[in-house]
Amino acid sequence: MKSSNPVFGAHAMERYRQLAGSTSSMPITEQMTINGSINKIFILTIFLIGSAVISWTLYASQPGFAGLLGMGGIIVGFILALIISFKNTTAPILSPIYAICEGLAMGFISAVFETMYPGIAFQASFGTFGVLLTMIFVYKFRIIKVTEKFKTGLLIATGGIALLYLLTFILSFFGIYAPFIYEGGIIGIGFSLLVIGVASLNLLLDFDFIEKGAEYGLPKHMEWYGAFGILVTVVWVYLEILRLLAKLRQNE
């Protein structure tokens, strides 16, 4: 969950402002562009969907093996995300691997939810696509302006959610659970809607990073970095929508 997406947080924003001065004389072919970033997003999406299909298919015949791939994808993906976030020059090499790892994890998680609630994976995918299109529209027409105050507020909200998830994860080892996060009551559904809203708004910061990066003429590898940030946020949105739909199904 990275601006508020840690990939595009305050540190990264300041860093690319500093880079602008050092890359002004760089040849255009070696500079970041919006079209180049879009191409990288498509490439990472293909890797993500491809590996997700593999783990999804394996779950039907070899659920144990699919589970190992899924858990491995989560662990390796988390490590790769940290490396890419703190050393963006690794993005061209590690981002595709990260996309594959996330795909393996998402395919397994989706298959598990699909077993319990048939049709839920398609609904979550459709919902995620709808959120993405909506945020593109909102950003394109500046319905919500990405100001410094907006970035700060979203960073605080995202950080708070991350800390809450971390706290509940730690408490779970002691048999303490937060029902408002995992159960399908009114509070639980409201919490999921709030998190989906925050996650969706993170896309605006991702778009802003790519636009500003192209404007400042950042190095070409930042296209992969920007695409990686988009992927992180989209995966977050998908998982939160999946969680919300599961809560709604619990109440049926």
N, C-alpha and C positions, 0 to 999 in steps of 0.2 A: 504494500500500500504506500504508494509513493506520492516544489510546491507542496503539497500535502502528500502527495505521492513523494516519498523521500528522495526518489530519483531527481525530482525537480524542486527540492526544498530551497530554503534561503541560501544555503552554502553553494548549491549548484547554480542558482540564479546569479549570485555575485561572481562566481567563477567564469560564467560565460560572458559577463560584462567585461571582465578583465581580459578575456581571450579576444574580444572584439578588436582591441587595439593592436594585438600581436599578429592578427591574421588579415589585416586590411590589405596587405600587399600580396596575399596568397592568390594564385591563379584561380579563376572562376571554377574550373573543372575540379579543383580540390576543395571547394567550399560546400558547405551544407545547403541543400535546397529543399523546398517543400515537396516537390515531386519526388525527389530522391528519398525523402523520409517516407512518403506514401508507398513507394515501391518496397522499401524495407519492411513496412508494416504488413504488406501482402505476403511477403516471403515468410516472415515469422508466423503469420496466421496459418499458412499452409503447413508449416512444420507442426504447429500446435494441433490443428485439426487432424493431421495425418497420424500423429502419435496417440491422440485421443481415441481415434477409431480403432487403433491396434489394441489398446488396453480395454476398451469397451467390448470388443469382439472376444478377447481372451477371457473376459469375466464369465461369459456364458459357458465355456468349456473348462477353464482352469482358473477359478476364482482366487485360489491361493496364490498362484503365480502373478495374476493380475494385481492382487493386493501388494505383493512385494514390489512390483514395478511402480505402483502408485505411491507407496511409501518412500521408495527410493527416489522417485521424481520429486516429491515434496522436499526431502532432505537436501538432495543435490541442487534442486532449483533454488532453495533458500540460500545456500552457500554461494551459488553463482550470482544471485541477485545482489548479495552484499559486495562481492568482488566488482561487479559491473558498476554498482552505485558509487563506490569509492575510487574506482580506476576506470574511467569511461573509455580509455583507449583499448580496453579489452572487449568492448561491445561488439565489434564486427565478428569476432571469433566465438565469444561466449553467449551472445544473444540467441543464435539459432539453437545451441545446445540447451539453453534455458527454456526456449519455447517447446522443445521436445520433452523435457522433463515435466513442464507444466501440463502438457498434453496428456502424458501418461497418468499424471495425478488426477486431472480433471475427468479423463475417460473412466477411470476406476470409480471415483466419487460419484459421477453421474450414473454409472451402471448400478451402484448400490442403491441410490435414491430411486432409480427407475424400477428396480425390483420391488421396492416398498410402495411406490406411487407411480403406476404406469402412466407414461406421457409427460411426466414432470420435466425430463431433460429437454424435450422439445419446447415446452412452455418457457423454461428458463432461457434457452437459446434465443427464442423469439423475443422475449422480454429484454434480453441484453442488447440485441440488435436494435430494438426500438429505442432504448436508452441512448445508444451510440448515435443514432440518427438524430434524435432530439437534441443532444448536446452539440452536435455539429451545427445544427440549425441555430441553436441559441448562441453559439460562439460566432458563427458566420455573420449574423445580423446584430451582434453586440447587445443582445437582449439582457445579458448579464456581463458587465464589464469586469475584466480581470485586473483589478487595481491592487495596490500593495496591501490595503486593508483587507480586501477579499482574500488574498493569498494568506495573510497572517491568520485570519479567522478560520479559514479552512484547514490550515496547518494545525492549529490548536484542536479543532474538532477531530481531525484524523488521528492526531497523537493521543487524544483522550480515548478514542475507540480502541486504538492499538494497545494502550495500557490496560484498558478494561478487559480485553480479550486475554492478554498475558496474565493478568491477575486471576481471572476465572480458570485459566489453564493450570496455574500453580495450585490454586485452591482445590481443584478437582482431585489432586493427589491425596488430599486429606479428607476426601469424601464430602466436600462442600461444593454445591452447585448453585448457579444463578438461574432460577427458573425464567426470569424475564428475558434471558438470552436464548434459551433452548426450548422453552415450552410455547404452546400455541395460544395462549390467552391474549387478551386485549393489549396488555403491556408488552408481551413478547412480539406481537405483530407490529405494534407501534415502534418498538425498538428497531426491528428489521427495516421498516420503512425509513426510519431516520438514517440508518447506516447506508442504505441504498442511495438515499439522497446525497449524503456526504461523498460516497464513492463516485456517484455520477458527476458531481461538481468537480471532482479531481480531474476529469477528462478535460475540462476547460483549461486547467493549468497545464496539462500535457500539450494541448493544442497551442497554447500561448508560448510554451518553450520552443516548440518546433518553428512557429512563426518568427519569434524573436531570434532564434538561432540562425535561421536563413537570412534574416535581415542583417544580422551582425557578421555574417559570413564565417561562421565557425567551421572548423575542420570537417572533412567529409565523414569521418567516423562518428560524428555526432548524429548523423542520420540514423545509425543503428541504435545509438543511445536513446534518441527520441522515440524510435519505434518500440524499443524495449519498455520504456515508460508507459506507452499506450497499452502494450500487452499486459503489463502488471495491473493496470487499473481495470481493464476489461475483464480479466480473470477474477478480480475482486468483485466487480459488479455481478458477474455470472454466479459466483458462489453465494453471494448474499441474496440474490433473487431465488436461487435454488433453496436456500434455507427458509426464505419467506413462504414459498409455495408449499414446502413440507409442513410448515406450521399451519397453513390454511387447510391442508388436507387432514391434519390431525383433528380439526374441528368439524369435519364432515360426518 
